[in-house]
Amino acid sequence: MKKLAKKIREIVSFAVIGIIALAFVVKFGGPQLLRAYVANGIGSCQKVPILCRVPQEEMLNPEINAEFIKTLIPYKFSDMEILLPKGFKVVKQEFTKVYYKKKKEKDNNSVIYLLYEPKDFFVNLTPQIRANGINSDYEFFKRTMYARLPEIQNLLDAFFVVIKSIFIPNLGDQHSVVMARFIAGDKKGFINYKLSPSGNYFDFNMVDSKGNFFKVYIKDLNRQLDLAKAFSIISTCSFSLDFSANLR
């Protein structure tokens, strides 16, 4: 867990350092040059459409498939537990660039990636975050999901566009991705999803009522899941302090 936390800090710190370095661009070129500089580094809206997309829907207590939940298999880790379907490779505590970006070789595996972080983990990664009035991980991800490359006016805007490019995983063709805010039971957050003949993708970033953060990314190449089943899966996700798992 410490290695994962260190990796996350390295990624976000790298983004912070890079954005601070852009102060030169802002001072001498203004927002237009800053937008061009960021696009050159992480991609334009044409190449990465999600950088110009924001949540357009709000889902309040979406449908849960109780019968489907009965078919799921329990997984318990040192810090979280969840029920998951058969037929998926399950990866816990993987937070690397390979996780989010497409590999050159085709990956034919259906995978579920899981990530847990304690309350306020992201807002405490660097002092600049709280200094700009962002005081919870929910606010951090709200700012991330609503960040848009064409609306960059300052360094903080640029920072969240860069973070957005890092945190949103492979969702296939981004032109048809749906972005939404949701409240589901004791959890609230954001879902980016796509249902297509080539596979179904679900990317959840959420906090529970105690502020625990969970990311559940599902790449369903066999199209076993629909939106109700995906929300049914995350409804079973919870914090778990398993001392026995820490000893393994």
Backbone as JSON, one array per atom type, in Angstrom:
{
  "sequence": "MKKLAKKIREIVSFAVIGIIALAFVVKFGGPQLLRAYVANGIGSCQKVPILCRVPQEEMLNPEINAEFIKTLIPYKFSDMEILLPKGFKVVKQEFTKVYYKKKKEKDNNSVIYLLYEPKDFFVNLTPQIRANGINSDYEFFKRTMYARLPEIQNLLDAFFVVIKSIFIPNLGDQHSVVMARFIAGDKKGFINYKLSPSGNYFDFNMVDSKGNFFKVYIKDLNRQLDLAKAFSIISTCSFSLDFSANLR",
  "N": [[0.82, -1.2, 0.0], [1.97, 1.21, 0.74], [3.77, 1.56, -1.34], [2.06, 2.0, -3.48], [0.76, 4.38, -2.69], [2.97, 6.06, -2.74], [3.52, 6.02, -5.47], [1.24, 7.27, -6.52], [1.52, 9.81, -5.39], [3.86, 10.58, -6.68], [2.98, 10.77, -9.34], [0.98, 12.8, -9.24], [2.49, 14.86, -8.1], [4.38, 15.23, -10.08], [2.74, 16.28, -12.04], [2.02, 18.66, -10.78], [4.52, 19.97, -10.56], [5.1, 20.26, -13.25], [3.04, 21.97, -14.08], [3.56, 24.23, -12.54], [5.92, 24.97, -13.75], [4.89, 25.99, -16.04], [4.25, 28.55, -15.52], [5.84, 30.43, -16.67], [4.94, 30.34, -19.31], [2.32, 31.3, -19.02], [2.79, 33.89, -18.07], [4.08, 35.16, -20.22], [2.67, 34.46, -22.48], [-0.06, 34.11, -22.02], [-3.47, 32.76, -21.55], [-4.2, 31.49, -24.01], [-1.83, 30.56, -25.19], [-1.06, 28.9, -23.12], [-3.06, 26.92, -23.19], [-2.47, 25.79, -25.68], [0.06, 24.81, -25.17], [-0.42, 22.84, -23.19], [-2.09, 21.12, -24.68], [-0.29, 20.25, -26.59], [1.29, 18.68, -25.03], [-0.35, 16.64, -23.83], [-2.32, 16.02, -25.63], [-4.78, 16.96, -28.07], [-8.27, 18.06, -28.23], [-9.32, 16.79, -30.37], [-7.8, 14.48, -30.64], [-7.99, 13.41, -28.08], [-10.89, 13.22, -27.06], [-12.23, 13.28, -24.56], [-11.11, 15.27, -23.1], [-12.49, 17.52, -23.68], [-14.98, 17.02, -22.83], [-17.64, 16.9, -20.4], [-19.45, 15.88, -17.42], [-22.82, 15.26, -18.23], [-25.11, 14.22, -17.32], [-27.16, 13.34, -14.45], [-27.38, 10.89, -12.07], [-29.57, 9.51, -9.83], [-29.73, 7.34, -7.25], [-29.49, 4.89, -8.97], [-30.7, 1.99, -10.78], [-30.49, -1.16, -9.13], [-29.49, -4.49, -9.46], [-30.67, -6.97, -7.79], [-30.83, -9.77, -7.99], [-28.68, -10.35, -9.63], [-26.55, -9.64, -7.97], [-26.51, -11.77, -6.2], [-25.12, -13.67, -7.6], [-22.48, -13.01, -7.54], [-18.96, -13.02, -6.67], [-17.2, -12.94, -3.59], [-14.59, -10.64, -2.81], [-11.88, -9.84, -0.76], [-9.72, -7.49, 0.5], [-6.85, -5.87, 2.05], [-7.83, -3.38, 2.66], [-10.3, -2.95, 1.47], [-13.45, -4.38, 0.43], [-15.42, -6.27, -1.89], [-17.97, -7.43, -4.14], [-17.67, -9.37, -7.03], [-18.08, -10.24, -10.55], [-17.75, -13.47, -12.24], [-15.23, -14.39, -14.68], [-13.52, -12.25, -15.08], [-10.32, -10.74, -14.91], [-8.91, -9.71, -11.93], [-7.5, -6.86, -10.58], [-5.71, -5.34, -8.08], [-4.58, -2.34, -6.52], [-3.05, -1.2, -8.59], [-1.54, 1.35, -10.14], [-0.52, 2.87, -12.55], [0.89, 4.34, -15.53], [0.47, 2.55, -17.59], [-1.85, 1.33, -16.82], [-3.84, 3.16, -17.48], [-3.51, 3.9, -20.16], [-3.78, 2.94, -23.63], [-2.32, -0.08, -24.7], [0.24, -0.87, -27.08], [0.12, -3.43, -28.19], [-2.7, -5.55, -28.66], [-4.98, -5.99, -26.03], [-6.71, -8.63, -24.89], [-8.12, -9.23, -22.64], [-10.74, -9.27, -20.23], [-11.05, -7.06, -17.6], [-11.01, -6.02, -14.17], [-10.16, -3.26, -12.37], [-9.15, -2.14, -9.19], [-9.11, 0.4, -6.73], [-8.34, 1.85, -3.65], [-8.38, 4.61, -1.42], [-7.73, 6.4, 1.6], [-9.75, 8.82, 3.45], [-9.54, 12.13, 2.22], [-7.16, 11.77, 0.87], [-6.28, 12.63, -1.71], [-6.54, 15.42, -1.71], [-4.61, 16.08, 0.04], [-2.23, 15.63, -1.17], [-0.62, 17.63, -2.21], [0.16, 20.93, -1.08], [-0.89, 22.98, -2.65], [-3.41, 22.28, -3.52], [-5.4, 22.4, -1.44], [-4.95, 25.04, -0.85], [-6.21, 26.31, -2.89], [-8.85, 26.15, -2.27], [-10.02, 23.62, -2.44], [-11.26, 21.1, -0.73], [-11.94, 18.45, -0.25], [-11.89, 15.01, -1.34], [-13.98, 14.43, -3.05], [-14.59, 16.97, -4.09], [-12.17, 17.37, -5.38], [-12.26, 15.45, -7.46], [-14.58, 16.26, -8.72], [-13.79, 18.73, -9.75], [-11.84, 17.74, -11.44], [-13.28, 16.1, -13.31], [-14.89, 17.98, -14.52], [-13.11, 19.58, -15.79], [-11.91, 21.27, -18.68], [-10.12, 21.39, -21.67], [-10.39, 23.62, -23.58], [-11.17, 25.64, -21.86], [-9.16, 26.44, -20.22], [-7.7, 28.83, -18.21], [-5.84, 29.5, -16.37], [-3.13, 28.36, -14.21], [-4.17, 26.5, -12.37], [-6.45, 25.52, -13.66], [-5.17, 24.26, -15.81], [-3.74, 22.3, -14.44], [-5.81, 20.53, -13.56], [-6.85, 19.63, -15.97], [-4.67, 18.16, -16.89], [-4.57, 16.22, -14.84], [-7.02, 15.0, -15.34], [-6.5, 13.76, -17.79], [-4.8, 11.8, -16.9], [-6.21, 10.27, -15.0], [-8.54, 9.21, -16.18], [-9.31, 6.18, -17.62], [-8.66, 3.82, -20.34], [-11.35, 3.94, -22.46], [-12.23, 3.03, -24.83], [-13.5, 4.2, -27.95], [-13.7, 7.51, -27.45], [-15.62, 9.34, -28.25], [-18.21, 8.46, -27.9], [-18.55, 8.15, -25.22], [-20.26, 8.3, -22.13], [-20.6, 10.68, -19.61], [-21.24, 11.14, -16.21], [-22.65, 12.39, -13.11], [-23.3, 10.85, -9.95], [-25.41, 9.58, -7.32], [-25.5, 6.95, -5.19], [-26.83, 5.0, -2.93], [-24.77, 4.95, -0.14], [-22.78, 6.23, -1.45], [-21.21, 8.67, -3.56], [-20.33, 10.24, -6.62], [-18.59, 10.0, -9.72], [-19.2, 8.69, -12.95], [-17.84, 7.34, -15.86], [-18.75, 5.96, -18.83], [-19.17, 3.45, -21.41], [-21.07, 1.73, -23.76], [-20.8, -0.67, -26.16], [-20.53, -2.49, -29.32], [-17.95, -3.5, -29.37], [-17.18, -3.78, -26.78], [-17.87, -3.17, -23.28], [-17.39, -0.47, -21.08], [-16.67, 0.78, -17.86], [-16.07, 3.34, -15.63], [-15.66, 4.19, -12.45], [-15.4, 6.75, -10.05], [-15.42, 7.49, -6.78], [-16.72, 8.47, -3.52], [-17.45, 7.34, -0.2], [-19.86, 7.72, 2.52], [-18.2, 8.32, 4.62], [-16.04, 9.46, 3.51], [-14.13, 7.83, 2.34], [-12.25, 6.88, -0.53], [-12.92, 5.3, -3.62], [-11.97, 3.68, -6.58], [-13.28, 2.05, -9.31], [-12.7, 0.33, -12.1], [-13.93, -1.09, -14.96], [-13.34, -3.2, -17.58], [-15.07, -4.65, -19.91], [-14.95, -6.84, -22.14], [-16.42, -8.9, -23.13], [-18.98, -8.14, -22.89], [-20.69, -8.66, -20.7], [-21.92, -7.15, -18.81], [-24.36, -4.66, -17.98], [-25.51, -1.27, -17.41], [-27.0, -1.29, -15.01], [-26.03, -3.62, -13.78], [-23.38, -2.91, -13.42], [-23.61, -0.79, -11.57], [-24.69, -2.3, -9.55], [-22.53, -3.86, -8.8], [-20.72, -1.91, -7.74], [-22.19, -1.12, -5.59], [-21.68, -2.98, -3.68], [-19.22, -2.44, -2.75], [-16.94, -1.62, -0.2], [-15.21, -0.17, 2.64], [-12.72, -2.0, 4.36], [-11.03, -3.16, 7.09], [-8.7, -5.33, 7.2], [-6.77, -7.13, 9.1], [-5.49, -9.56, 8.86], [-5.0, -9.79, 6.16], [-3.0, -7.94, 5.88], [-0.86, -9.26, 6.89], [-0.13, -11.11, 5.07]],
  "CA": [[0.0, 0.0, 0.0], [2.85, 2.37, 0.78], [4.34, 1.75, -2.68], [1.01, 2.59, -4.3], [0.61, 5.78, -2.28], [4.14, 6.77, -3.24], [3.36, 6.16, -6.92], [0.22, 8.29, -6.76], [2.12, 11.11, -5.07], [4.81, 10.91, -7.74], [2.24, 11.17, -10.54], [0.37, 14.11, -9.02], [3.57, 15.83, -7.89], [4.95, 15.51, -11.4], [1.81, 17.2, -12.71], [2.13, 19.97, -10.11], [5.79, 20.59, -10.96], [4.99, 20.64, -14.66], [2.17, 23.13, -14.2], [4.3, 25.38, -12.0], [6.88, 25.37, -14.78], [4.16, 26.7, -17.09], [4.05, 29.95, -15.13], [6.53, 31.21, -17.7], [4.05, 30.43, -20.48], [1.2, 32.19, -18.69], [3.27, 35.27, -17.92], [4.46, 35.78, -21.49], [1.8, 34.12, -23.6], [-1.46, 34.13, -21.65], [-4.23, 31.51, -21.57], [-4.22, 30.83, -25.31], [-0.58, 29.82, -25.34], [-1.08, 27.85, -22.11], [-3.89, 25.84, -23.73], [-1.72, 25.15, -26.76], [1.19, 24.09, -24.55], [-0.97, 21.64, -22.57], [-2.55, 20.24, -25.75], [0.89, 19.66, -27.21], [1.85, 17.69, -24.12], [-1.22, 15.51, -23.51], [-3.22, 15.73, -26.74], [-5.85, 17.92, -28.35], [-9.61, 17.51, -28.08], [-9.56, 15.9, -31.5], [-7.13, 13.22, -30.35], [-8.47, 12.91, -26.78], [-12.17, 13.95, -26.92], [-12.68, 13.39, -23.18], [-10.58, 16.52, -22.56], [-13.47, 18.57, -23.94], [-16.27, 16.52, -22.37], [-17.92, 17.01, -18.96], [-20.69, 15.16, -17.08], [-24.04, 15.88, -18.73], [-26.25, 13.58, -16.68], [-27.09, 13.11, -13.02], [-28.09, 9.67, -11.75], [-29.91, 9.46, -8.41], [-30.09, 5.98, -6.86], [-29.74, 4.08, -10.16], [-31.22, 0.63, -10.58], [-29.61, -2.2, -8.61], [-30.0, -5.81, -9.8], [-30.46, -7.81, -6.6], [-30.6, -11.16, -8.39], [-27.32, -10.4, -10.15], [-25.64, -9.58, -6.82], [-26.44, -13.11, -5.61], [-24.21, -14.51, -8.4], [-21.14, -12.45, -7.48], [-17.96, -13.67, -5.82], [-16.61, -11.96, -2.67], [-13.15, -10.37, -2.78], [-11.54, -9.05, 0.4], [-8.33, -7.05, 0.53], [-6.47, -5.3, 3.34], [-8.5, -2.11, 2.91], [-11.62, -2.88, 0.87], [-14.06, -5.62, 0.0], [-16.35, -6.04, -2.99], [-18.43, -8.62, -4.84], [-17.35, -9.22, -8.45], [-18.54, -11.35, -11.38], [-16.78, -14.39, -12.81], [-14.81, -14.1, -16.04], [-12.7, -11.05, -15.13], [-9.08, -10.65, -14.16], [-9.07, -8.67, -10.9], [-6.2, -6.25, -10.25], [-5.81, -4.4, -6.96], [-3.41, -1.51, -6.24], [-2.26, -0.93, -9.79], [-1.74, 2.76, -10.46], [0.58, 3.23, -13.43], [0.45, 4.87, -16.82], [0.0, 1.43, -18.4], [-3.23, 1.11, -16.38], [-4.78, 4.08, -18.09], [-3.32, 4.12, -21.59], [-3.85, 1.76, -24.47], [-1.06, -0.7, -25.05], [0.4, -1.03, -28.51], [-0.43, -4.72, -28.51], [-4.1, -5.63, -28.26], [-5.22, -6.72, -24.8], [-7.99, -9.31, -25.07], [-8.62, -9.65, -21.34], [-11.69, -8.46, -19.47], [-10.33, -6.76, -16.37], [-11.55, -5.08, -13.19], [-9.11, -2.65, -11.55], [-9.68, -1.6, -7.95], [-8.23, 1.29, -5.99], [-8.89, 2.47, -2.45], [-7.55, 5.56, -0.68], [-8.45, 6.94, 2.77], [-10.34, 10.16, 3.37], [-8.71, 13.31, 1.93], [-5.85, 11.38, 0.35], [-5.88, 13.4, -2.88], [-6.4, 16.86, -1.42], [-3.41, 16.26, 0.86], [-1.03, 15.27, -1.94], [0.21, 18.82, -2.36], [-0.49, 22.07, -0.41], [-1.55, 23.86, -3.6], [-4.8, 21.88, -3.74], [-6.22, 23.03, -0.4], [-4.76, 26.49, -0.95], [-7.16, 26.82, -3.88], [-10.22, 25.96, -1.81], [-10.52, 22.27, -2.73], [-11.05, 20.55, 0.61], [-12.35, 17.05, -0.12], [-11.6, 14.25, -2.54], [-15.11, 14.6, -3.97], [-14.38, 18.23, -4.8], [-11.02, 17.16, -6.26], [-12.67, 14.74, -8.67], [-15.54, 17.09, -9.43], [-13.0, 19.68, -10.53], [-11.16, 16.97, -12.49], [-14.21, 15.65, -14.34], [-15.45, 19.14, -15.23], [-12.03, 20.33, -16.45], [-11.96, 21.24, -20.15], [-8.96, 22.01, -22.31], [-10.65, 24.95, -24.16], [-11.51, 26.61, -20.83], [-7.99, 26.73, -19.39], [-7.39, 30.25, -18.07], [-4.75, 29.69, -15.41], [-2.37, 27.15, -13.9], [-5.01, 25.51, -11.7], [-7.24, 24.89, -14.73], [-4.28, 23.37, -16.55], [-3.45, 21.16, -13.56], [-6.9, 19.55, -13.54], [-6.94, 19.0, -17.29], [-3.62, 17.14, -16.9], [-5.02, 15.14, -13.96], [-8.1, 14.3, -16.05], [-5.89, 12.9, -18.8], [-4.14, 10.7, -16.21], [-7.12, 9.44, -14.2], [-9.57, 8.52, -16.96], [-8.65, 5.06, -18.3], [-9.09, 3.47, -21.69], [-12.79, 3.74, -22.58], [-12.52, 2.81, -26.24], [-13.74, 5.43, -28.7], [-14.2, 8.46, -26.46], [-16.7, 10.17, -28.77], [-19.51, 7.95, -27.45], [-18.52, 7.95, -23.77], [-21.21, 9.07, -21.33], [-20.06, 11.13, -18.33], [-22.36, 11.5, -15.34], [-22.54, 12.41, -11.65], [-24.29, 9.93, -9.4], [-25.55, 9.27, -5.9], [-25.99, 5.58, -5.12], [-26.71, 4.56, -1.55], [-23.88, 5.78, 0.68], [-21.68, 6.69, -2.3], [-21.46, 9.68, -4.59], [-19.13, 10.42, -7.42], [-18.67, 10.2, -11.16], [-19.03, 7.51, -13.78], [-17.62, 7.49, -17.29], [-19.02, 4.63, -19.34], [-19.46, 3.28, -22.82], [-21.62, 0.44, -24.15], [-20.59, -0.75, -27.6], [-20.33, -3.86, -29.8], [-16.56, -3.93, -29.15], [-16.96, -3.96, -25.35], [-18.47, -2.21, -22.36], [-16.4, 0.11, -20.17], [-17.24, 1.53, -16.74], [-15.03, 3.95, -14.8], [-16.26, 4.84, -11.28], [-14.57, 7.46, -9.07], [-16.48, 7.79, -5.82], [-16.44, 8.48, -2.09], [-18.59, 6.93, 0.61], [-20.32, 8.73, 3.47], [-17.1, 8.63, 5.54], [-14.96, 10.09, 2.76], [-13.23, 6.87, 1.7], [-12.28, 6.97, -1.98], [-12.82, 4.06, -4.37], [-12.02, 3.69, -8.05], [-13.56, 0.74, -9.9], [-12.66, 0.42, -13.56], [-14.31, -2.38, -15.53], [-13.24, -3.36, -19.02], [-15.89, -5.84, -20.14], [-14.86, -7.1, -23.57], [-17.43, -9.9, -23.5], [-20.27, -7.47, -22.76], [-21.51, -9.36, -19.72], [-22.52, -6.21, -17.88], [-25.02, -3.43, -18.4], [-25.32, -0.2, -16.43], [-27.57, -1.72, -13.74], [-25.12, -4.59, -13.18], [-22.18, -2.18, -12.99], [-23.95, -0.12, -10.32], [-24.88, -3.35, -8.54], [-21.19, -4.22, -8.34], [-20.13, -0.89, -6.86], [-22.99, -1.03, -4.36], [-21.12, -3.94, -2.72], [-17.86, -1.99, -2.42], [-16.88, -0.97, 1.1], [-13.94, -0.18, 3.35], [-12.55, -3.16, 5.23], [-9.72, -3.21, 7.73], [-8.43, -6.77, 7.36], [-5.41, -7.26, 9.61], [-4.9, -10.81, 8.37], [-4.5, -9.54, 4.81], [-1.74, -7.19, 5.99], [0.19, -10.17, 7.28], [0.18, -12.03, 3.98]],
  "C": [[0.86, 1.26, 0.0], [3.46, 2.64, -0.59], [3.33, 2.41, -3.59], [0.84, 4.07, -3.98], [1.76, 6.62, -2.8], [4.01, 7.02, -4.73], [2.35, 7.25, -7.26], [0.79, 9.68, -6.5], [3.09, 11.54, -6.16], [4.1, 11.42, -8.98], [1.66, 12.57, -10.38], [1.43, 15.18, -8.81], [4.22, 16.22, -9.2], [4.06, 16.5, -12.15], [1.91, 18.59, -12.11], [3.39, 20.69, -10.55], [5.72, 21.08, -12.4], [4.14, 21.88, -14.84], [2.84, 24.38, -13.65], [5.29, 25.9, -13.03], [6.2, 26.16, -15.89], [3.87, 28.16, -16.72], [4.72, 30.88, -16.14], [5.64, 31.43, -18.91], [2.91, 31.39, -20.21], [1.64, 33.64, -18.67], [3.51, 35.92, -19.27], [3.52, 35.47, -22.64], [0.32, 34.14, -23.3], [-2.15, 32.8, -21.83], [-4.19, 30.77, -22.9], [-2.97, 29.99, -25.53], [-0.5, 28.67, -24.33], [-1.9, 26.66, -22.59], [-3.15, 25.07, -24.82], [-0.57, 24.31, -26.2], [0.71, 22.79, -23.93], [-1.41, 20.64, -23.63], [-1.39, 19.54, -26.44], [1.46, 18.54, -26.34], [0.99, 16.47, -23.91], [-2.21, 15.17, -24.62], [-4.32, 16.78, -26.87], [-7.21, 17.26, -28.14], [-9.97, 16.59, -29.24], [-8.97, 14.51, -31.24], [-7.64, 12.58, -29.06], [-9.78, 13.65, -26.47], [-12.61, 14.17, -25.48], [-12.18, 14.68, -22.54], [-11.5, 17.7, -22.81], [-14.87, 18.18, -23.47], [-16.4, 16.72, -20.86], [-19.19, 16.21, -18.68], [-21.92, 15.94, -17.53], [-25.29, 15.31, -18.05], [-26.04, 13.51, -15.17], [-27.97, 11.9, -12.7], [-28.31, 9.61, -10.24], [-30.44, 8.07, -8.09], [-30.46, 5.12, -8.07], [-30.14, 2.66, -9.8], [-30.13, -0.33, -10.1], [-30.26, -3.56, -8.9], [-29.7, -6.79, -8.66], [-30.18, -9.26, -6.96], [-29.18, -11.34, -8.93], [-26.3, -10.42, -9.0], [-25.46, -10.95, -6.19], [-25.45, -14.02, -6.35], [-22.75, -14.09, -8.27], [-20.26, -13.17, -6.46], [-17.34, -12.63, -4.89], [-15.09, -11.87, -2.82], [-12.89, -9.49, -1.57], [-10.05, -8.76, 0.41], [-8.04, -6.4, 1.89], [-7.25, -4.04, 3.68], [-9.89, -2.0, 2.29], [-12.14, -4.27, 0.55], [-15.14, -5.31, -1.02], [-16.78, -7.39, -3.55], [-18.26, -8.4, -6.34], [-17.81, -10.43, -9.25], [-17.39, -12.26, -11.83], [-16.36, -13.89, -14.2], [-13.95, -12.86, -16.2], [-11.4, -11.28, -14.38], [-9.24, -9.49, -13.19], [-7.69, -8.17, -10.49], [-6.42, -5.21, -9.17], [-4.48, -3.66, -6.8], [-2.48, -1.4, -7.44], [-2.54, 0.5, -10.21], [-0.55, 3.23, -11.28], [0.02, 3.78, -14.73], [-0.09, 3.76, -17.72], [-1.46, 1.13, -18.08], [-4.2, 1.95, -17.2], [-4.68, 4.17, -19.6], [-3.42, 2.82, -22.37], [-2.45, 1.23, -24.73], [-0.98, -0.83, -26.57], [-0.14, -2.37, -28.98], [-1.85, -4.81, -27.98], [-4.24, -6.49, -27.02], [-6.63, -7.32, -24.88], [-8.61, -9.76, -23.75], [-9.69, -8.69, -20.83], [-11.12, -8.3, -18.07], [-11.15, -5.83, -15.48], [-10.39, -4.58, -12.35], [-9.77, -1.98, -10.34], [-8.65, -0.71, -7.27], [-8.98, 1.85, -4.8], [-7.89, 3.47, -1.89], [-8.36, 6.12, 0.47], [-8.93, 8.37, 2.54], [-9.27, 11.23, 3.16], [-7.32, 12.96, 1.4], [-5.4, 12.32, -0.77], [-5.7, 14.88, -2.57], [-5.18, 17.13, -0.55], [-2.13, 15.92, 0.12], [-0.08, 16.44, -2.1], [-0.52, 20.02, -1.75], [-1.27, 22.97, -1.37], [-3.03, 23.53, -3.77], [-5.71, 22.55, -2.71], [-6.1, 24.56, -0.46], [-5.72, 27.11, -1.95], [-8.6, 26.46, -3.54], [-10.83, 24.61, -2.1], [-10.23, 21.42, -1.5], [-11.54, 19.13, 0.81], [-12.01, 16.33, -1.42], [-12.76, 14.31, -3.54], [-14.96, 15.88, -4.77], [-13.22, 18.12, -5.77], [-11.45, 16.49, -7.56], [-13.78, 15.46, -9.42], [-14.81, 18.09, -10.31], [-12.29, 18.97, -11.69], [-12.11, 16.63, -13.63], [-14.81, 16.81, -15.13], [-14.37, 19.99, -15.9], [-12.13, 20.17, -17.96], [-10.77, 22.0, -20.72], [-9.26, 23.4, -22.87], [-10.9, 26.03, -23.12], [-10.35, 26.92, -19.9], [-7.7, 28.23, -19.4], [-6.17, 30.49, -17.2], [-4.09, 28.35, -15.12], [-3.22, 26.08, -13.23], [-5.89, 24.79, -12.71], [-6.39, 23.87, -15.49], [-3.96, 22.12, -15.74], [-4.55, 20.11, -13.64], [-7.15, 18.93, -14.91], [-5.89, 17.89, -17.4], [-4.03, 15.95, -16.03], [-6.12, 14.33, -14.64], [-7.53, 13.34, -17.08], [-5.23, 11.68, -18.17], [-5.15, 9.74, -15.59], [-8.17, 8.71, -15.01], [-8.9, 7.44, -17.8], [-9.13, 4.89, -19.73], [-10.59, 3.17, -21.69], [-13.19, 3.47, -24.02], [-12.64, 4.14, -26.96], [-14.42, 6.44, -27.79], [-15.37, 9.31, -26.95], [-18.07, 9.73, -28.25], [-19.54, 7.66, -25.95], [-19.56, 8.85, -23.1], [-20.55, 9.41, -20.0], [-21.22, 11.6, -17.46], [-21.92, 11.59, -13.88], [-23.57, 11.44, -11.11], [-24.27, 9.95, -7.87], [-26.19, 7.9, -5.85], [-25.78, 5.07, -3.7], [-25.83, 5.5, -0.75], [-22.72, 6.35, -0.13], [-22.15, 7.78, -3.26], [-20.17, 9.87, -5.37], [-19.45, 10.57, -8.89], [-18.44, 8.88, -11.88], [-18.81, 7.96, -15.22], [-17.83, 6.09, -17.88], [-19.34, 4.63, -20.83], [-19.95, 1.86, -23.05], [-21.54, 0.34, -25.66], [-20.4, -2.19, -28.03], [-18.92, -4.39, -29.53], [-16.24, -4.13, -27.67], [-17.64, -2.87, -24.54], [-17.43, -1.76, -21.34], [-17.11, 0.93, -19.11], [-16.11, 2.04, -15.86], [-15.71, 4.73, -13.68], [-15.18, 5.49, -10.43], [-15.52, 7.99, -8.02], [-15.95, 7.82, -4.39], [-17.67, 7.98, -1.36], [-18.91, 8.01, 1.64], [-19.25, 9.13, 4.47], [-15.91, 9.24, 4.82], [-13.95, 9.15, 2.16], [-13.38, 6.93, 0.19], [-12.11, 5.58, -2.6], [-12.83, 4.36, -5.87], [-12.25, 2.26, -8.5], [-13.64, 0.93, -11.4], [-12.9, -0.96, -14.13], [-14.18, -2.33, -17.05], [-13.87, -4.7, -19.37], [-15.94, -6.13, -21.64], [-15.89, -8.11, -24.05], [-18.85, -9.38, -23.31], [-21.22, -8.23, -21.84], [-22.37, -8.4, -18.91], [-23.26, -5.09, -18.59], [-24.87, -2.41, -17.27], [-25.86, -0.61, -15.05], [-26.64, -2.71, -13.03], [-23.85, -3.91, -12.68], [-22.45, -1.45, -11.68], [-24.21, -1.12, -9.2], [-23.55, -3.77, -7.95], [-20.65, -3.19, -7.37], [-20.94, -0.69, -5.59], [-22.46, -1.96, -3.28], [-19.74, -3.53, -2.24], [-17.86, -1.26, -1.09], [-15.48, -1.04, 1.67], [-13.89, -1.38, 4.28], [-11.15, -3.15, 5.79], [-9.43, -4.67, 8.09], [-6.97, -6.93, 7.81], [-4.72, -8.52, 9.1], [-4.34, -10.63, 6.99], [-3.19, -8.79, 4.86], [-0.57, -8.09, 6.33], [0.62, -11.11, 6.16], [1.39, -11.58, 3.2]]
}
